[in-house]
Amino acid sequence: MDRLAADRFTDMVVNATSSKADPRTRQLIESGIRHLHAFILETGLTLDELVSICGLLVQAGKISSDARNEFLLSANILGLEVLVDMISPNGGPQTAILGPMYQPAAPRLPLGGSIIQGDADGQVTYMEGYVRDASGHPIADATLDVWQAGTDGLYDIQDPAQSGTNLRGLFTTDANGHYAFKCLRPTAYPIPDDGIGGVLLQALHRHPMRPAHLHLIVGAEGKRSIISQLYDRDCPYIDNDSIFAVKDTLVLTFEPATGRADAELYVRYDWTLQDA
Ligand SMILES: [Fe+2]
C-alpha cells in the first residue's frame, strides 16, 4: 500500500468540507474522518467487514425507538459515554453517565414520598441527604430527579407490567437542603442484548450485566446539574460493570433502617453543586 497516497486521499476528503460549515461540526467530522481512515489503514479493513459494520448500524436504527436508543447503548458498551463524562467540565466525583432510560416527565412527589407505585416488590429503601453549595451552605428548592429499574431488571418504559411512571420521581429540598425519598434497593440487570449491543458483547465474549444502581439528576437555580448513578456496594457486579460507569465515590452501603416502619433499608448521600 502506498501510505503517502492514502494520506493524500484522507486530506482530499477532509479538504472537501466547505469553509461555510459550522466550525464545531467541521472539527468533529474532520477529526472523525481522519481517525476512521487511520483505523482502516491500521486494521486493513476489508470490503466485507465495512459492509458488515454498516449492516450493524442499519440493525441499530431498526431496533431503536423513542424508548430505546441502540446507538447510545452501543456507545456505552464501548466506553464512549463514560469517557465523555471523564473529560467534561461538568464531570466530577459525583457524576456518572445519563444512560438511555431517562424520561423527562417524572411525577413531582413530596419530601419523603415513594417512587414505588403499587405494591413494593423488593426491599423498600429510605434514602436521604443534603444538597449544598461549594461553601457547604444548604441549597433550598434543589431538585432531585430519580429513576430506577424494577426488581425484574426492567425500567417502566421497557416493561408493559409497570405503570407509565413507576420508579420515577421528582423531589425538592427543604429550607435546610434536606431531601428524602423511598425507592427500592436497586437490582442488577442485563443491558438489552437482543440488538447490536448483544452482537458486540457476544463478539467480545463479555457479559451484559450492570451493577445495581439508582439514577439521579440533581440541580438547582444557578448551579451546574449533576447527572449521577448510585451503586450498591454488596452487588456482585460492582467491580465488573458492562459499561464501565462505576466510581468509588458513588458506591453506597445499604444498611438496616432501624426504627423505621416504612422502609427495610436506609442509605444516605450528600451532594455538592458548583456554581453554573
Ligand atoms: Fe440504569
py3Dmol code that shows the C-alpha trace and the ligand (Angstrom):
import py3Dmol

protein = """\
ATOM      1  CA  MET A   1       0.000   0.000   0.000  1.00  0.00           C
ATOM      2  CA  ASP A   2       1.203   3.497  -0.838  1.00  0.00           C
ATOM      3  CA  ARG A   3       0.909   5.248   2.558  1.00  0.00           C
ATOM      4  CA  LEU A   4       1.631   8.634   1.039  1.00  0.00           C
ATOM      5  CA  ALA A   5      -1.219   8.240  -1.465  1.00  0.00           C
ATOM      6  CA  ALA A   6      -3.548   7.167   1.366  1.00  0.00           C
ATOM      7  CA  ASP A   7      -2.614  10.240   3.404  1.00  0.00           C
ATOM      8  CA  ARG A   8      -3.162  12.466   0.356  1.00  0.00           C
ATOM      9  CA  PHE A   9      -6.557  10.827  -0.149  1.00  0.00           C
ATOM     10  CA  THR A  10      -7.542  11.496   3.503  1.00  0.00           C
ATOM     11  CA  ASP A  11      -6.501  15.144   3.094  1.00  0.00           C
ATOM     12  CA  MET A  12      -8.607  15.374  -0.067  1.00  0.00           C
ATOM     13  CA  VAL A  13     -11.712  14.087   1.749  1.00  0.00           C
ATOM     14  CA  VAL A  14     -11.140  16.412   4.712  1.00  0.00           C
ATOM     15  CA  ASN A  15     -10.494  19.405   2.449  1.00  0.00           C
ATOM     16  CA  ALA A  16     -13.786  18.817   0.633  1.00  0.00           C
ATOM     17  CA  THR A  17     -15.543  20.389   3.626  1.00  0.00           C
ATOM     18  CA  SER A  18     -16.743  23.898   2.827  1.00  0.00           C
ATOM     19  CA  SER A  19     -15.470  26.793   4.932  1.00  0.00           C
ATOM     20  CA  LYS A  20     -19.152  27.690   5.362  1.00  0.00           C
ATOM     21  CA  ALA A  21     -19.656  24.631   7.589  1.00  0.00           C
ATOM     22  CA  ASP A  22     -20.280  25.273  11.292  1.00  0.00           C
ATOM     23  CA  PRO A  23     -16.784  25.319  12.920  1.00  0.00           C
ATOM     24  CA  ARG A  24     -17.503  22.765  15.656  1.00  0.00           C
ATOM     25  CA  THR A  25     -19.349  20.436  13.262  1.00  0.00           C
ATOM     26  CA  ARG A  26     -16.424  20.748  10.876  1.00  0.00           C
ATOM     27  CA  GLN A  27     -13.910  19.957  13.629  1.00  0.00           C
ATOM     28  CA  LEU A  28     -15.858  16.883  14.772  1.00  0.00           C
ATOM     29  CA  ILE A  29     -16.413  15.464  11.292  1.00  0.00           C
ATOM     30  CA  GLU A  30     -12.899  16.185  10.017  1.00  0.00           C
ATOM     31  CA  SER A  31     -11.346  14.570  13.078  1.00  0.00           C
ATOM     32  CA  GLY A  32     -13.748  11.655  12.723  1.00  0.00           C
ATOM     33  CA  ILE A  33     -12.738  11.194   9.070  1.00  0.00           C
ATOM     34  CA  ARG A  34      -9.022  11.216   9.959  1.00  0.00           C
ATOM     35  CA  HIS A  35      -9.476   8.675  12.767  1.00  0.00           C
ATOM     36  CA  LEU A  36     -11.691   6.406  10.674  1.00  0.00           C
ATOM     37  CA  HIS A  37      -9.261   6.488   7.759  1.00  0.00           C
ATOM     38  CA  ALA A  38      -6.399   5.714  10.149  1.00  0.00           C
ATOM     39  CA  PHE A  39      -8.475   2.830  11.567  1.00  0.00           C
ATOM     40  CA  ILE A  40      -8.916   1.364   8.075  1.00  0.00           C
ATOM     41  CA  LEU A  41      -5.190   1.672   7.343  1.00  0.00           C
ATOM     42  CA  GLU A  42      -4.212   0.186  10.711  1.00  0.00           C
ATOM     43  CA  THR A  43      -6.571  -2.792  10.567  1.00  0.00           C
ATOM     44  CA  GLY A  44      -6.575  -3.413   6.815  1.00  0.00           C
ATOM     45  CA  LEU A  45     -10.383  -3.367   6.886  1.00  0.00           C
ATOM     46  CA  THR A  46     -11.919  -5.438   4.066  1.00  0.00           C
ATOM     47  CA  LEU A  47     -14.988  -4.532   1.972  1.00  0.00           C
ATOM     48  CA  ASP A  48     -16.945  -7.411   3.566  1.00  0.00           C
ATOM     49  CA  GLU A  49     -16.122  -6.048   7.033  1.00  0.00           C
ATOM     50  CA  LEU A  50     -17.116  -2.489   6.049  1.00  0.00           C
ATOM     51  CA  VAL A  51     -20.450  -3.717   4.637  1.00  0.00           C
ATOM     52  CA  SER A  52     -20.979  -5.796   7.777  1.00  0.00           C
ATOM     53  CA  ILE A  53     -20.361  -2.767  10.070  1.00  0.00           C
ATOM     54  CA  CYS A  54     -22.836  -0.706   8.005  1.00  0.00           C
ATOM     55  CA  GLY A  55     -25.331  -3.589   8.305  1.00  0.00           C
ATOM     56  CA  LEU A  56     -24.990  -3.457  12.101  1.00  0.00           C
ATOM     57  CA  LEU A  57     -25.770   0.276  12.030  1.00  0.00           C
ATOM     58  CA  VAL A  58     -28.876  -0.431   9.926  1.00  0.00           C
ATOM     59  CA  GLN A  59     -29.996  -3.006  12.527  1.00  0.00           C
ATOM     60  CA  ALA A  60     -29.341  -0.495  15.329  1.00  0.00           C
ATOM     61  CA  GLY A  61     -31.593   2.014  13.549  1.00  0.00           C
ATOM     62  CA  LYS A  62     -34.355  -0.539  13.075  1.00  0.00           C
ATOM     63  CA  ILE A  63     -34.423  -1.582  16.748  1.00  0.00           C
ATOM     64  CA  SER A  64     -34.193   1.997  18.098  1.00  0.00           C
ATOM     65  CA  SER A  65     -37.321   3.921  19.106  1.00  0.00           C
ATOM     66  CA  ASP A  66     -38.374   6.764  21.438  1.00  0.00           C
ATOM     67  CA  ALA A  67     -37.919   4.297  24.318  1.00  0.00           C
ATOM     68  CA  ARG A  68     -34.743   2.617  23.089  1.00  0.00           C
ATOM     69  CA  ASN A  69     -31.518   4.109  21.765  1.00  0.00           C
ATOM     70  CA  GLU A  70     -29.390   1.256  20.453  1.00  0.00           C
ATOM     71  CA  PHE A  71     -26.654   3.650  19.325  1.00  0.00           C
ATOM     72  CA  LEU A  72     -26.207   5.099  22.824  1.00  0.00           C
ATOM     73  CA  LEU A  73     -26.284   1.585  24.261  1.00  0.00           C
ATOM     74  CA  SER A  74     -23.524   0.518  21.877  1.00  0.00           C
ATOM     75  CA  ALA A  75     -21.555   3.682  22.696  1.00  0.00           C
ATOM     76  CA  ASN A  76     -21.833   2.701  26.365  1.00  0.00           C
ATOM     77  CA  ILE A  77     -20.554  -0.826  25.686  1.00  0.00           C
ATOM     78  CA  LEU A  78     -17.507   0.739  24.021  1.00  0.00           C
ATOM     79  CA  GLY A  79     -16.930   3.123  26.958  1.00  0.00           C
ATOM     80  CA  LEU A  80     -17.683   6.268  24.919  1.00  0.00           C
ATOM     81  CA  GLU A  81     -20.179   7.961  27.251  1.00  0.00           C
ATOM     82  CA  VAL A  82     -18.003   7.331  30.326  1.00  0.00           C
ATOM     83  CA  LEU A  83     -15.024   8.896  28.540  1.00  0.00           C
ATOM     84  CA  VAL A  84     -17.159  11.913  27.559  1.00  0.00           C
ATOM     85  CA  ASP A  85     -18.129  12.282  31.248  1.00  0.00           C
ATOM     86  CA  MET A  86     -14.462  11.989  32.279  1.00  0.00           C
ATOM     87  CA  ILE A  87     -13.367  14.890  30.066  1.00  0.00           C
ATOM     88  CA  SER A  88     -16.454  17.045  30.595  1.00  0.00           C
ATOM     89  CA  PRO A  89     -16.013  20.289  32.583  1.00  0.00           C
ATOM     90  CA  ASN A  90     -19.262  19.229  34.304  1.00  0.00           C
ATOM     91  CA  GLY A  91     -17.750  15.852  35.264  1.00  0.00           C
ATOM     92  CA  GLY A  92     -16.503  15.125  38.768  1.00  0.00           C
ATOM     93  CA  PRO A  93     -16.536  12.572  41.585  1.00  0.00           C
ATOM     94  CA  GLN A  94     -20.337  12.708  41.825  1.00  0.00           C
ATOM     95  CA  THR A  95     -21.177  12.485  38.122  1.00  0.00           C
ATOM     96  CA  ALA A  96     -21.987   9.439  36.034  1.00  0.00           C
ATOM     97  CA  ILE A  97     -23.495   8.799  32.635  1.00  0.00           C
ATOM     98  CA  LEU A  98     -27.149   9.523  31.875  1.00  0.00           C
ATOM     99  CA  GLY A  99     -27.869   6.191  30.196  1.00  0.00           C
ATOM    100  CA  PRO A 100     -30.694   5.576  27.726  1.00  0.00           C
ATOM    101  CA  MET A 101     -33.608   5.195  30.179  1.00  0.00           C
ATOM    102  CA  TYR A 102     -34.105   8.804  31.336  1.00  0.00           C
ATOM    103  CA  GLN A 103     -37.592  10.228  30.759  1.00  0.00           C
ATOM    104  CA  PRO A 104     -38.207  13.928  31.473  1.00  0.00           C
ATOM    105  CA  ALA A 105     -41.717  13.575  32.925  1.00  0.00           C
ATOM    106  CA  ALA A 106     -41.215  12.077  36.397  1.00  0.00           C
ATOM    107  CA  PRO A 107     -44.102  12.777  38.826  1.00  0.00           C
ATOM    108  CA  ARG A 108     -43.450  15.525  41.405  1.00  0.00           C
ATOM    109  CA  LEU A 109     -43.510  13.943  44.883  1.00  0.00           C
ATOM    110  CA  PRO A 110     -43.375  15.339  48.440  1.00  0.00           C
ATOM    111  CA  LEU A 111     -40.341  15.116  50.716  1.00  0.00           C
ATOM    112  CA  GLY A 112     -40.129  11.508  51.950  1.00  0.00           C
ATOM    113  CA  GLY A 113     -42.509  10.277  49.228  1.00  0.00           C
ATOM    114  CA  SER A 114     -42.128   6.974  47.430  1.00  0.00           C
ATOM    115  CA  ILE A 115     -41.299   6.360  43.775  1.00  0.00           C
ATOM    116  CA  ILE A 116     -42.786   2.865  44.108  1.00  0.00           C
ATOM    117  CA  GLN A 117     -46.242   2.725  42.511  1.00  0.00           C
ATOM    118  CA  GLY A 118     -48.407  -0.152  43.718  1.00  0.00           C
ATOM    119  CA  ASP A 119     -47.165  -2.941  45.966  1.00  0.00           C
ATOM    120  CA  ALA A 120     -43.438  -2.936  46.614  1.00  0.00           C
ATOM    121  CA  ASP A 121     -41.803  -5.937  45.010  1.00  0.00           C
ATOM    122  CA  GLY A 122     -38.421  -5.754  46.715  1.00  0.00           C
ATOM    123  CA  GLN A 123     -36.706  -4.119  49.684  1.00  0.00           C
ATOM    124  CA  VAL A 124     -38.050  -0.610  50.333  1.00  0.00           C
ATOM    125  CA  THR A 125     -35.162   1.773  50.981  1.00  0.00           C
ATOM    126  CA  TYR A 126     -35.338   5.173  52.667  1.00  0.00           C
ATOM    127  CA  MET A 127     -32.783   7.475  51.113  1.00  0.00           C
ATOM    128  CA  GLU A 128     -31.929  10.928  52.391  1.00  0.00           C
ATOM    129  CA  GLY A 129     -29.219  13.527  52.462  1.00  0.00           C
ATOM    130  CA  TYR A 130     -28.430  17.165  51.862  1.00  0.00           C
ATOM    131  CA  VAL A 131     -27.729  19.305  48.826  1.00  0.00           C
ATOM    132  CA  ARG A 132     -25.156  22.032  49.481  1.00  0.00           C
ATOM    133  CA  ASP A 133     -23.159  24.586  47.527  1.00  0.00           C
ATOM    134  CA  ALA A 134     -19.370  24.570  47.235  1.00  0.00           C
ATOM    135  CA  SER A 135     -19.091  26.547  50.506  1.00  0.00           C
ATOM    136  CA  GLY A 136     -21.184  23.982  52.368  1.00  0.00           C
ATOM    137  CA  HIS A 137     -24.329  26.112  52.586  1.00  0.00           C
ATOM    138  CA  PRO A 138     -27.624  24.262  52.174  1.00  0.00           C
ATOM    139  CA  ILE A 139     -29.494  24.753  48.902  1.00  0.00           C
ATOM    140  CA  ALA A 140     -33.259  25.052  49.263  1.00  0.00           C
ATOM    141  CA  ASP A 141     -35.520  24.086  46.347  1.00  0.00           C
ATOM    142  CA  ALA A 142     -32.846  21.931  44.708  1.00  0.00           C
ATOM    143  CA  THR A 143     -34.447  19.214  42.592  1.00  0.00           C
ATOM    144  CA  LEU A 144     -33.638  15.520  42.507  1.00  0.00           C
ATOM    145  CA  ASP A 145     -34.979  13.607  39.507  1.00  0.00           C
ATOM    146  CA  VAL A 146     -34.767   9.918  40.401  1.00  0.00           C
ATOM    147  CA  TRP A 147     -35.342   6.770  38.342  1.00  0.00           C
ATOM    148  CA  GLN A 148     -34.547   3.092  38.688  1.00  0.00           C
ATOM    149  CA  ALA A 149     -35.338  -0.329  37.234  1.00  0.00           C
ATOM    150  CA  GLY A 150     -37.783  -2.726  38.874  1.00  0.00           C
ATOM    151  CA  THR A 151     -36.756  -5.952  40.541  1.00  0.00           C
ATOM    152  CA  ASP A 152     -37.302  -7.678  37.188  1.00  0.00           C
ATOM    153  CA  GLY A 153     -34.406  -5.549  35.873  1.00  0.00           C
ATOM    154  CA  LEU A 154     -36.648  -3.515  33.562  1.00  0.00           C
ATOM    155  CA  TYR A 155     -37.485   0.205  33.545  1.00  0.00           C
ATOM    156  CA  ASP A 156     -41.136   1.241  33.220  1.00  0.00           C
ATOM    157  CA  ILE A 157     -40.660   2.175  29.553  1.00  0.00           C
ATOM    158  CA  GLN A 158     -39.389  -1.335  28.784  1.00  0.00           C
ATOM    159  CA  ASP A 159     -41.975  -3.189  30.816  1.00  0.00           C
ATOM    160  CA  PRO A 160     -45.706  -3.418  29.975  1.00  0.00           C
ATOM    161  CA  ALA A 161     -46.288  -4.797  33.509  1.00  0.00           C
ATOM    162  CA  GLN A 162     -45.272  -1.463  35.110  1.00  0.00           C
ATOM    163  CA  SER A 163     -47.322   1.730  35.076  1.00  0.00           C
ATOM    164  CA  GLY A 164     -46.073   4.634  32.940  1.00  0.00           C
ATOM    165  CA  THR A 165     -44.008   6.392  35.605  1.00  0.00           C
ATOM    166  CA  ASN A 166     -43.284   3.592  38.085  1.00  0.00           C
ATOM    167  CA  LEU A 167     -39.987   4.045  39.951  1.00  0.00           C
ATOM    168  CA  ARG A 168     -39.559   7.652  38.831  1.00  0.00           C
ATOM    169  CA  GLY A 169     -39.956  10.766  40.969  1.00  0.00           C
ATOM    170  CA  LEU A 170     -39.030  14.414  41.196  1.00  0.00           C
ATOM    171  CA  PHE A 171     -38.215  15.740  44.695  1.00  0.00           C
ATOM    172  CA  THR A 172     -37.342  19.163  46.088  1.00  0.00           C
ATOM    173  CA  THR A 173     -35.115  20.003  49.054  1.00  0.00           C
ATOM    174  CA  ASP A 174     -36.489  21.890  52.055  1.00  0.00           C
ATOM    175  CA  ALA A 175     -35.037  25.098  53.543  1.00  0.00           C
ATOM    176  CA  ASN A 176     -32.189  23.068  55.109  1.00  0.00           C
ATOM    177  CA  GLY A 177     -31.222  21.497  51.785  1.00  0.00           C
ATOM    178  CA  HIS A 178     -32.627  18.194  53.016  1.00  0.00           C
ATOM    179  CA  TYR A 179     -34.110  15.635  50.658  1.00  0.00           C
ATOM    180  CA  ALA A 180     -35.656  12.234  51.330  1.00  0.00           C
ATOM    181  CA  PHE A 181     -37.497   9.603  49.347  1.00  0.00           C
ATOM    182  CA  LYS A 182     -38.343   5.923  49.317  1.00  0.00           C
ATOM    183  CA  CYS A 183     -37.182   3.672  46.500  1.00  0.00           C
ATOM    184  CA  LEU A 184     -36.346   0.015  46.011  1.00  0.00           C
ATOM    185  CA  ARG A 185     -32.991  -1.490  46.793  1.00  0.00           C
ATOM    186  CA  PRO A 186     -31.708  -1.486  43.204  1.00  0.00           C
ATOM    187  CA  THR A 187     -31.357  -4.707  41.236  1.00  0.00           C
ATOM    188  CA  ALA A 188     -28.527  -5.697  38.882  1.00  0.00           C
ATOM    189  CA  TYR A 189     -29.816  -6.096  35.345  1.00  0.00           C
ATOM    190  CA  PRO A 190     -28.553  -7.006  31.879  1.00  0.00           C
ATOM    191  CA  ILE A 191     -28.444  -4.202  29.343  1.00  0.00           C
ATOM    192  CA  PRO A 192     -30.625  -5.115  26.335  1.00  0.00           C
ATOM    193  CA  ASP A 193     -28.634  -7.702  24.392  1.00  0.00           C
ATOM    194  CA  ASP A 194     -31.090  -8.581  21.622  1.00  0.00           C
ATOM    195  CA  GLY A 195     -29.760  -5.885  19.260  1.00  0.00           C
ATOM    196  CA  ILE A 196     -26.309  -4.873  18.086  1.00  0.00           C
ATOM    197  CA  GLY A 197     -25.287  -4.276  21.704  1.00  0.00           C
ATOM    198  CA  GLY A 198     -25.711  -8.021  22.154  1.00  0.00           C
ATOM    199  CA  VAL A 199     -23.796  -8.742  18.932  1.00  0.00           C
ATOM    200  CA  LEU A 200     -20.902  -6.612  20.243  1.00  0.00           C
ATOM    201  CA  LEU A 201     -20.929  -8.248  23.675  1.00  0.00           C
ATOM    202  CA  GLN A 202     -21.039 -11.727  22.166  1.00  0.00           C
ATOM    203  CA  ALA A 203     -18.227 -10.962  19.733  1.00  0.00           C
ATOM    204  CA  LEU A 204     -16.089  -9.726  22.638  1.00  0.00           C
ATOM    205  CA  HIS A 205     -17.145 -12.579  24.977  1.00  0.00           C
ATOM    206  CA  ARG A 206     -18.437 -10.068  27.541  1.00  0.00           C
ATOM    207  CA  HIS A 207     -21.419 -10.282  29.892  1.00  0.00           C
ATOM    208  CA  PRO A 208     -24.269  -7.725  29.728  1.00  0.00           C
ATOM    209  CA  MET A 209     -24.754  -7.108  33.483  1.00  0.00           C
ATOM    210  CA  ARG A 210     -24.851  -3.692  35.126  1.00  0.00           C
ATOM    211  CA  PRO A 211     -24.335  -3.478  38.895  1.00  0.00           C
ATOM    212  CA  ALA A 212     -27.437  -2.497  40.904  1.00  0.00           C
ATOM    213  CA  HIS A 213     -27.903   1.279  40.733  1.00  0.00           C
ATOM    214  CA  LEU A 214     -30.222   4.229  41.115  1.00  0.00           C
ATOM    215  CA  HIS A 215     -30.172   7.141  38.622  1.00  0.00           C
ATOM    216  CA  LEU A 216     -30.413  10.793  39.684  1.00  0.00           C
ATOM    217  CA  ILE A 217     -30.149  14.279  38.247  1.00  0.00           C
ATOM    218  CA  VAL A 218     -29.559  16.852  40.975  1.00  0.00           C
ATOM    219  CA  GLY A 219     -29.969  20.514  40.078  1.00  0.00           C
ATOM    220  CA  ALA A 220     -30.698  23.967  41.447  1.00  0.00           C
ATOM    221  CA  GLU A 221     -31.114  27.529  40.198  1.00  0.00           C
ATOM    222  CA  GLY A 222     -27.743  28.983  39.196  1.00  0.00           C
ATOM    223  CA  LYS A 223     -25.891  25.678  39.792  1.00  0.00           C
ATOM    224  CA  ARG A 224     -24.436  23.068  37.469  1.00  0.00           C
ATOM    225  CA  SER A 225     -26.644  19.976  37.450  1.00  0.00           C
ATOM    226  CA  ILE A 226     -25.141  16.645  38.421  1.00  0.00           C
ATOM    227  CA  ILE A 227     -26.144  13.583  36.395  1.00  0.00           C
ATOM    228  CA  SER A 228     -25.344  10.575  38.538  1.00  0.00           C
ATOM    229  CA  GLN A 229     -25.832   6.936  39.466  1.00  0.00           C
ATOM    230  CA  LEU A 230     -25.512   5.482  42.957  1.00  0.00           C
ATOM    231  CA  TYR A 231     -24.434   1.870  43.414  1.00  0.00           C
ATOM    232  CA  ASP A 232     -24.985  -0.907  45.968  1.00  0.00           C
ATOM    233  CA  ARG A 233     -21.673  -1.995  47.479  1.00  0.00           C
ATOM    234  CA  ASP A 234     -22.939  -5.564  48.002  1.00  0.00           C
ATOM    235  CA  CYS A 235     -23.840  -6.150  44.356  1.00  0.00           C
ATOM    236  CA  PRO A 236     -21.732  -8.954  42.811  1.00  0.00           C
ATOM    237  CA  TYR A 237     -21.197  -6.856  39.649  1.00  0.00           C
ATOM    238  CA  ILE A 238     -19.887  -3.772  41.483  1.00  0.00           C
ATOM    239  CA  ASP A 239     -16.356  -4.347  40.120  1.00  0.00           C
ATOM    240  CA  ASN A 240     -17.474  -5.634  36.745  1.00  0.00           C
ATOM    241  CA  ASP A 241     -19.856  -3.180  35.093  1.00  0.00           C
ATOM    242  CA  SER A 242     -20.631  -3.965  31.433  1.00  0.00           C
ATOM    243  CA  ILE A 243     -20.429  -0.241  30.615  1.00  0.00           C
ATOM    244  CA  PHE A 244     -17.572   0.765  32.995  1.00  0.00           C
ATOM    245  CA  ALA A 245     -19.570   3.523  34.758  1.00  0.00           C
ATOM    246  CA  VAL A 246     -18.896   2.792  38.475  1.00  0.00           C
ATOM    247  CA  LYS A 247     -16.877   5.322  40.507  1.00  0.00           C
ATOM    248  CA  ASP A 248     -15.784   4.574  44.096  1.00  0.00           C
ATOM    249  CA  THR A 249     -17.328   7.887  45.187  1.00  0.00           C
ATOM    250  CA  LEU A 250     -20.780   6.676  44.081  1.00  0.00           C
ATOM    251  CA  VAL A 251     -20.796   3.308  45.902  1.00  0.00           C
ATOM    252  CA  LEU A 252     -23.107   3.174  48.931  1.00  0.00           C
ATOM    253  CA  THR A 253     -23.714   0.771  51.791  1.00  0.00           C
ATOM    254  CA  PHE A 254     -27.382  -0.110  52.261  1.00  0.00           C
ATOM    255  CA  GLU A 255     -27.973  -0.514  55.999  1.00  0.00           C
ATOM    256  CA  PRO A 256     -30.960  -1.770  58.000  1.00  0.00           C
ATOM    257  CA  ALA A 257     -33.469   1.072  58.540  1.00  0.00           C
ATOM    258  CA  THR A 258     -33.646   0.744  62.304  1.00  0.00           C
ATOM    259  CA  GLY A 259     -36.659   2.457  63.855  1.00  0.00           C
ATOM    260  CA  ARG A 260     -38.446   2.994  60.552  1.00  0.00           C
ATOM    261  CA  ALA A 261     -41.763   1.284  59.913  1.00  0.00           C
ATOM    262  CA  ASP A 262     -41.958   2.353  56.265  1.00  0.00           C
ATOM    263  CA  ALA A 263     -38.624   1.012  54.999  1.00  0.00           C
ATOM    264  CA  GLU A 264     -36.387  -2.012  55.388  1.00  0.00           C
ATOM    265  CA  LEU A 265     -33.127  -0.350  54.362  1.00  0.00           C
ATOM    266  CA  TYR A 266     -31.524   3.058  54.795  1.00  0.00           C
ATOM    267  CA  VAL A 267     -28.969   4.911  52.766  1.00  0.00           C
ATOM    268  CA  ARG A 268     -27.553   8.453  52.974  1.00  0.00           C
ATOM    269  CA  TYR A 269     -25.780  10.543  50.370  1.00  0.00           C
ATOM    270  CA  ASP A 270     -24.990  14.273  50.184  1.00  0.00           C
ATOM    271  CA  TRP A 271     -24.490  16.349  47.054  1.00  0.00           C
ATOM    272  CA  THR A 272     -22.337  19.408  46.357  1.00  0.00           C
ATOM    273  CA  LEU A 273     -23.430  21.648  43.480  1.00  0.00           C
ATOM    274  CA  GLN A 274     -20.969  24.044  41.868  1.00  0.00           C
ATOM    275  CA  ASP A 275     -21.961  27.456  40.508  1.00  0.00           C
ATOM    276  CA  ALA A 276     -23.066  27.395  36.887  1.00  0.00           C
TER     277      ALA A 276
END
"""
ligand_1 = """\
1
LIG
Fe -29.797 2.064 34.700
"""
view = py3Dmol.view(width=600, height=400)
view.addModel(protein, "pdb")
view.setStyle({"model": 0}, {"cartoon": {"style": "trace"}})
view.addModel(ligand_1, "xyz")
view.setStyle({"model": 1}, {"stick": {}})
view.zoomTo()
view.show()
